[in-house]
Amino acid sequence: MAPLAAPFAAADPAERIIVALDGMDPDQALAFAIGLPKLRWVKVGLELYAAGGPVVVQQLHDQGKQVFLDLKFHDIPATMAGACRSAARLGAQLITVHACAGSEALRAAQESAQESAGVAGLPAPTLLAVTVLTSWDPARFAAELKITEPLANYVPQLAQLAAQAGIGGCVCSPLEVAQLRADHPVPFHLVTPGIRPAGVALGDQQRVLTPAQAISAGSSQMVIGRPITAAPDPAAAFAACCAEVGAALA
């Protein structure tokens, strides 16, 4: 497989798009992925992983897809290290951990993932620290979690914590990617969910941009789910997103 640095310079827009297989059972996910030959990256989240377990990750990997394993590990250092050790053996190339687990847990997770992939003869995965979930809006974030720090300050603090712990990138809202890219140049990997092509309903996302806007702001890769997977013609929807990304890259 190509090294993870490739998406930063890839001329092929498909390298920049990770399609979220949320809401699918394992058979549906495998059929969907193989039905889009130009699809390079897929996201396996909690729902699909709970239904299919490690096998579905390995099956997608065997199809030639590159897997973003989005389980958002958050636990004590030893447990996070063990989880990332197992995830790396599956061949996942992007693995999420919560930045708020703290520097000790982040370092343990990073070291274990790299060691495990090396033993298995696989490319070392890139760990991505989750800063603040894109479903939070600023007012509710402050009111419910009693965190007085504005999101505009809180997200960069978590990203800096992750970078100092050796984590290779972050998951962040597209509205925060420009600031994080200014603070953390390439090869720091910025993956942005909450992407909605123009004219598509926001759903449960609050802080969103279009694919072209996200690329222009400095996103390495973007996660797009229902605008592609729930479209009447998913292949056409994927092609349209690729075209929008390609125009932004030109």
C-alpha positions as a Python dict, from the first residue, in 0.01 Angstrom:
ca = {
    (1, 'M'): (0, 0, 0),
    (2, 'A'): (106, 359, -56),
    (3, 'P'): (253, 540, 244),
    (4, 'L'): (24, 775, 427),
    (5, 'A'): (217, 1076, 304),
    (6, 'A'): (68, 1013, -40),
    (7, 'P'): (-271, 1181, 16),
    (8, 'F'): (-103, 1516, 75),
    (9, 'A'): (42, 1517, -276),
    (10, 'A'): (-189, 1275, -456),
    (11, 'A'): (-326, 1404, -784),
    (12, 'D'): (-613, 1157, -757),
    (13, 'P'): (-895, 1319, -555),
    (14, 'A'): (-1019, 972, -452),
    (15, 'E'): (-721, 951, -215),
    (16, 'R'): (-861, 1245, -22),
    (17, 'I'): (-1209, 1101, 37),
    (18, 'I'): (-1284, 847, 311),
    (19, 'V'): (-1634, 704, 277),
    (20, 'A'): (-1800, 625, 612),
    (21, 'L'): (-1973, 288, 606),
    (22, 'D'): (-2198, 390, 897),
    (23, 'G'): (-2542, 231, 922),
    (24, 'M'): (-2443, -81, 728),
    (25, 'D'): (-2413, -439, 842),
    (26, 'P'): (-2094, -624, 740),
    (27, 'D'): (-2241, -777, 424),
    (28, 'Q'): (-2377, -441, 310),
    (29, 'A'): (-2047, -269, 383),
    (30, 'L'): (-1845, -523, 187),
    (31, 'A'): (-2085, -512, -107),
    (32, 'F'): (-2087, -133, -108),
    (33, 'A'): (-1709, -109, -99),
    (34, 'I'): (-1653, -356, -378),
    (35, 'G'): (-1925, -188, -582),
    (36, 'L'): (-1724, 135, -604),
    (37, 'P'): (-1402, 29, -781),
    (38, 'K'): (-1253, 378, -760),
    (39, 'L'): (-1307, 399, -385),
    (40, 'R'): (-972, 394, -202),
    (41, 'W'): (-1055, 464, 164),
    (42, 'V'): (-1335, 347, 393),
    (43, 'K'): (-1420, 430, 752),
    (44, 'V'): (-1518, 155, 993),
    (45, 'G'): (-1684, 311, 1297),
    (46, 'L'): (-1830, 178, 1618),
    (47, 'E'): (-2158, 55, 1470),
    (48, 'L'): (-2003, -153, 1192),
    (49, 'Y'): (-1720, -279, 1412),
    (50, 'A'): (-1968, -391, 1680),
    (51, 'A'): (-2154, -589, 1414),
    (52, 'G'): (-1860, -730, 1220),
    (53, 'G'): (-1562, -714, 1454),
    (54, 'P'): (-1203, -749, 1336),
    (55, 'V'): (-1311, -972, 1047),
    (56, 'V'): (-1482, -690, 857),
    (57, 'V'): (-1169, -476, 884),
    (58, 'Q'): (-958, -758, 746),
    (59, 'Q'): (-1208, -827, 467),
    (60, 'L'): (-1208, -463, 357),
    (61, 'H'): (-830, -466, 372),
    (62, 'D'): (-829, -781, 156),
    (63, 'Q'): (-1045, -597, -101),
    (64, 'G'): (-760, -350, -136),
    (65, 'K'): (-934, -74, 56),
    (66, 'Q'): (-743, 136, 304),
    (67, 'V'): (-920, 138, 638),
    (68, 'F'): (-977, 428, 875),
    (69, 'L'): (-1066, 251, 1201),
    (70, 'D'): (-1264, 511, 1391),
    (71, 'L'): (-1321, 359, 1735),
    (72, 'K'): (-1202, 665, 1931),
    (73, 'F'): (-1009, 478, 2199),
    (74, 'H'): (-1017, 656, 2536),
    (75, 'D'): (-899, 471, 2844),
    (76, 'I'): (-606, 431, 3078),
    (77, 'P'): (-263, 412, 2906),
    (78, 'A'): (-224, 34, 2925),
    (79, 'T'): (-567, -31, 2779),
    (80, 'M'): (-523, 222, 2499),
    (81, 'A'): (-186, 69, 2417),
    (82, 'G'): (-338, -277, 2397),
    (83, 'A'): (-628, -161, 2180),
    (84, 'C'): (-398, 16, 1935),
    (85, 'R'): (-166, -284, 1928),
    (86, 'S'): (-456, -503, 1817),
    (87, 'A'): (-590, -246, 1569),
    (88, 'A'): (-253, -211, 1401),
    (89, 'R'): (-233, -588, 1344),
    (90, 'L'): (-558, -569, 1145),
    (91, 'G'): (-395, -349, 883),
    (92, 'A'): (-589, -33, 968),
    (93, 'Q'): (-391, 266, 843),
    (94, 'L'): (-571, 536, 1038),
    (95, 'I'): (-677, 478, 1401),
    (96, 'T'): (-854, 727, 1627),
    (97, 'V'): (-783, 798, 1991),
    (98, 'H'): (-923, 1073, 2211),
    (99, 'A'): (-676, 1354, 2275),
    (100, 'C'): (-831, 1416, 2617),
    (101, 'A'): (-698, 1077, 2733),
    (102, 'G'): (-376, 1268, 2803),
    (103, 'S'): (-16, 1257, 2694),
    (104, 'E'): (84, 937, 2873),
    (105, 'A'): (-196, 737, 2712),
    (106, 'L'): (-131, 893, 2372),
    (107, 'R'): (239, 805, 2381),
    (108, 'A'): (163, 448, 2490),
    (109, 'A'): (-91, 408, 2210),
    (110, 'Q'): (148, 544, 1948),
    (111, 'E'): (440, 326, 2054),
    (112, 'S'): (230, 10, 2070),
    (113, 'A'): (71, 66, 1728),
    (114, 'Q'): (407, 118, 1560),
    (115, 'E'): (565, -184, 1728),
    (116, 'S'): (270, -410, 1648),
    (117, 'A'): (258, -314, 1281),
    (118, 'G'): (631, -374, 1249),
    (119, 'V'): (606, -721, 1397),
    (120, 'A'): (320, -801, 1157),
    (121, 'G'): (515, -671, 858),
    (122, 'L'): (260, -395, 795),
    (123, 'P'): (305, -22, 737),
    (124, 'A'): (290, 172, 1062),
    (125, 'P'): (-57, 325, 1104),
    (126, 'T'): (-114, 693, 1168),
    (127, 'L'): (-292, 762, 1494),
    (128, 'L'): (-537, 1050, 1485),
    (129, 'A'): (-634, 1235, 1799),
    (130, 'V'): (-999, 1335, 1821),
    (131, 'T'): (-1029, 1689, 1953),
    (132, 'V'): (-1399, 1785, 1981),
    (133, 'L'): (-1674, 1588, 1810),
    (134, 'T'): (-1834, 1774, 1521),
    (135, 'S'): (-2184, 1718, 1664),
    (136, 'W'): (-2114, 1971, 1941),
    (137, 'D'): (-2217, 2330, 1892),
    (138, 'P'): (-2025, 2586, 2104),
    (139, 'A'): (-2313, 2690, 2333),
    (140, 'R'): (-2415, 2334, 2425),
    (141, 'F'): (-2052, 2228, 2463),
    (142, 'A'): (-1998, 2497, 2727),
    (143, 'A'): (-2333, 2447, 2902),
    (144, 'E'): (-2336, 2068, 2927),
    (145, 'L'): (-1967, 1992, 2984),
    (146, 'K'): (-1898, 2303, 3193),
    (147, 'I'): (-1587, 2375, 2987),
    (148, 'T'): (-1545, 2749, 2983),
    (149, 'E'): (-1261, 2750, 2731),
    (150, 'P'): (-1401, 2850, 2390),
    (151, 'L'): (-1387, 2582, 2123),
    (152, 'A'): (-1158, 2809, 1922),
    (153, 'N'): (-898, 2775, 2200),
    (154, 'Y'): (-979, 2428, 2330),
    (155, 'V'): (-933, 2241, 2002),
    (156, 'P'): (-581, 2379, 1933),
    (157, 'Q'): (-477, 2294, 2289),
    (158, 'L'): (-579, 1931, 2241),
    (159, 'A'): (-411, 1917, 1901),
    (160, 'Q'): (-88, 2052, 2049),
    (161, 'L'): (-105, 1795, 2329),
    (162, 'A'): (-139, 1519, 2071),
    (163, 'A'): (145, 1647, 1854),
    (164, 'Q'): (378, 1671, 2154),
    (165, 'A'): (293, 1308, 2239),
    (166, 'G'): (402, 1197, 1891),
    (167, 'I'): (55, 1144, 1744),
    (168, 'G'): (60, 1181, 1365),
    (169, 'G'): (-254, 1388, 1320),
    (170, 'C'): (-596, 1495, 1437),
    (171, 'V'): (-960, 1459, 1355),
    (172, 'C'): (-1114, 1802, 1362),
    (173, 'S'): (-1406, 2004, 1238),
    (174, 'P'): (-1349, 2156, 895),
    (175, 'L'): (-1403, 2495, 1058),
    (176, 'E'): (-1090, 2436, 1267),
    (177, 'V'): (-867, 2285, 1003),
    (178, 'A'): (-718, 2613, 874),
    (179, 'Q'): (-593, 2712, 1218),
    (180, 'L'): (-459, 2364, 1292),
    (181, 'R'): (-284, 2348, 956),
    (182, 'A'): (-116, 2681, 1028),
    (183, 'D'): (2, 2544, 1365),
    (184, 'H'): (92, 2196, 1236),
    (185, 'P'): (225, 2183, 879),
    (186, 'V'): (254, 1870, 666),
    (187, 'P'): (314, 1585, 740),
    (188, 'F'): (72, 1633, 1035),
    (189, 'H'): (-243, 1460, 911),
    (190, 'L'): (-575, 1645, 941),
    (191, 'V'): (-888, 1440, 878),
    (192, 'T'): (-1217, 1626, 872),
    (193, 'P'): (-1563, 1476, 918),
    (194, 'G'): (-1866, 1698, 893),
    (195, 'I'): (-1828, 1738, 516),
    (196, 'R'): (-2143, 1815, 323),
    (197, 'P'): (-2148, 1892, -50),
    (198, 'A'): (-2341, 2206, -141),
    (199, 'G'): (-2717, 2156, -121),
    (200, 'V'): (-2702, 1847, 102),
    (201, 'A'): (-2882, 1840, 440),
    (202, 'L'): (-2659, 1884, 746),
    (203, 'G'): (-2810, 1591, 939),
    (204, 'D'): (-2658, 1569, 1290),
    (205, 'Q'): (-2348, 1769, 1198),
    (206, 'Q'): (-2320, 2130, 1310),
    (207, 'R'): (-1976, 2256, 1205),
    (208, 'V'): (-1946, 2174, 835),
    (209, 'L'): (-1780, 2276, 507),
    (210, 'T'): (-1804, 2156, 149),
    (211, 'P'): (-1532, 1923, 14),
    (212, 'A'): (-1371, 2205, -184),
    (213, 'Q'): (-1369, 2436, 117),
    (214, 'A'): (-1213, 2169, 339),
    (215, 'I'): (-933, 2100, 91),
    (216, 'S'): (-866, 2470, 49),
    (217, 'A'): (-847, 2510, 426),
    (218, 'G'): (-575, 2245, 453),
    (219, 'S'): (-754, 1917, 515),
    (220, 'S'): (-547, 1607, 436),
    (221, 'Q'): (-850, 1385, 393),
    (222, 'M'): (-1222, 1420, 457),
    (223, 'V'): (-1486, 1177, 577),
    (224, 'I'): (-1811, 1171, 381),
    (225, 'G'): (-2091, 931, 467),
    (226, 'R'): (-2460, 969, 389),
    (227, 'P'): (-2420, 1216, 99),
    (228, 'I'): (-2256, 923, -82),
    (229, 'T'): (-2386, 607, 85),
    (230, 'A'): (-2751, 718, 95),
    (231, 'A'): (-2750, 873, -251),
    (232, 'P'): (-2974, 718, -519),
    (233, 'D'): (-2656, 655, -720),
    (234, 'P'): (-2361, 626, -478),
    (235, 'A'): (-2107, 592, -760),
    (236, 'A'): (-2227, 915, -916),
    (237, 'A'): (-2227, 1091, -579),
    (238, 'F'): (-1871, 972, -513),
    (239, 'A'): (-1764, 1089, -859),
    (240, 'A'): (-1922, 1431, -795),
    (241, 'C'): (-1732, 1468, -468),
    (242, 'C'): (-1409, 1366, -642),
    (243, 'A'): (-1474, 1626, -910),
    (244, 'E'): (-1525, 1896, -648),
    (245, 'V'): (-1205, 1795, -469),
    (246, 'G'): (-1018, 1780, -799),
    (247, 'A'): (-1123, 2135, -882),
    (248, 'A'): (-997, 2252, -543),
    (249, 'L'): (-664, 2074, -597),
    (250, 'A'): (-613, 2218, -947),
}
